[in-house]
Amino acid sequence: MNLVPQVATAEISDADLDSISGGQAGAGAAANAGLGVAAEAGGLGVHAEVGNIGVTAGLGASVSPEGLSAAGGLAVTQY
């Protein structure tokens, strides 16, 4: 007796897969643009994507009895 669970599979077209995974870089890549911003007390973050390039930047600061602390970061990713 086979007790291994069975998983149903299905074929998916390249066009459907591109729409799910974010598409391909190249012609029309600017149409796949996105921007996200997050802000809270002491912090700010921004993420932007155009085509196959993503840029993330963040700033943070805090104050304690020991003094002021600040940090920043920048990351560029090619998908």
N, C-alpha and C positions, 0 to 999 in steps of 0.2 A: 504494500500500500504506500502510495506517494503522499507525504504530508507537507511537501514544500508548497507554500502559497504561490498561486499563479498570478502573473501580472499581464494585463492586456496591453498590447502595443498597437500603435497606429502610425501610418506614414504621414509626414507633414511636408508640405512643399517648401522650397527655398524662400518664396515670397512671404509665406506665412511665418516662417522662422525669422526672417529679417525683421518683420514687424514686431515680433515678440522680443527679440534680443537687442533691438536698437538699430538694426540696419547695418549698412556697410558704409565705410568712409569713401570719399570721392565725390562724384557728381551728386549734387543735392544734399551734401552733408550739412550745409548751413540750415536746412529745414529742420534738422534734428538738434535744435538748440534748447538749452535749459538753464535755469538760474534758481538757486536756492539760498536763502538768507536765514540765519538763526541768531537771535540776540537774547541775552539774559543779563542779569546783574553781574557786571565785571567781565563779560565776554561777548564777542561778536565773531561770527563765522560766515563765510561766503563760499559757495561752490557754483561754478559755471561750467557748462559743457557746450562745445560746438563741434559737431562731427565726431571725430575720434580723439579729441583733446579735452581733458578735464583739468580745471584749475581750482584748487582749494586754498583758502587763506583764512587765518584766524588770529585774533588778538585776545589777550586776557590780562586782567590785572586784579590784584587783591591787596588789601591793606590789613596789617596786623600790628600788634604792639611792637614787633621787631622792625617794622618798616614797610616799604612798598615793594611789591613783586609784580613784574610785568613780563609777558612772554608773547611771542608771535611766531607764526609758522606759515610757510608757503609750500605747496606741492603741485607739481605739474605731471599729469599722467597721460600717456598715449595708449588708447585701448586697441 
